[in-house]
């Protein structure tokens, strides 16, 4: 009887921790929490082709960050594992880096408001090869 109760308790805790999600916050809040203070390089990787483009020009970095910094990310109710991604973005501050996809940050799936996909897609397509 005690084993059964203990097993149920453990399974309940595992289930609850699997359902735990982040909180709604802006992209800037996410990377500031990750100790990224001064972004000096941005890499955007296309998930469909594997190609990536890197931005090192400070003006271009500021332009890109100004487009995406205020986007709010709200945790999705469904946190089931998914396959694939459209774009992966890595922000660098020297050796420190913060990496995310358009719908997943730190292992949690999010909806973005406004939708980040068209913003990143347009910007990526405008970047030189």
Secondary structure by P-SEA (a helix, b strand, c coil): caaaaaaaaaaaaaaaaaacccccccaaaaaaaaccccccbbbbbcccccbbbbbccaaaaaaaaaacccbbbbbbccccccccccbbbbbbcccccccccccccccbbbbbcccaaaaaaaaaaaccc
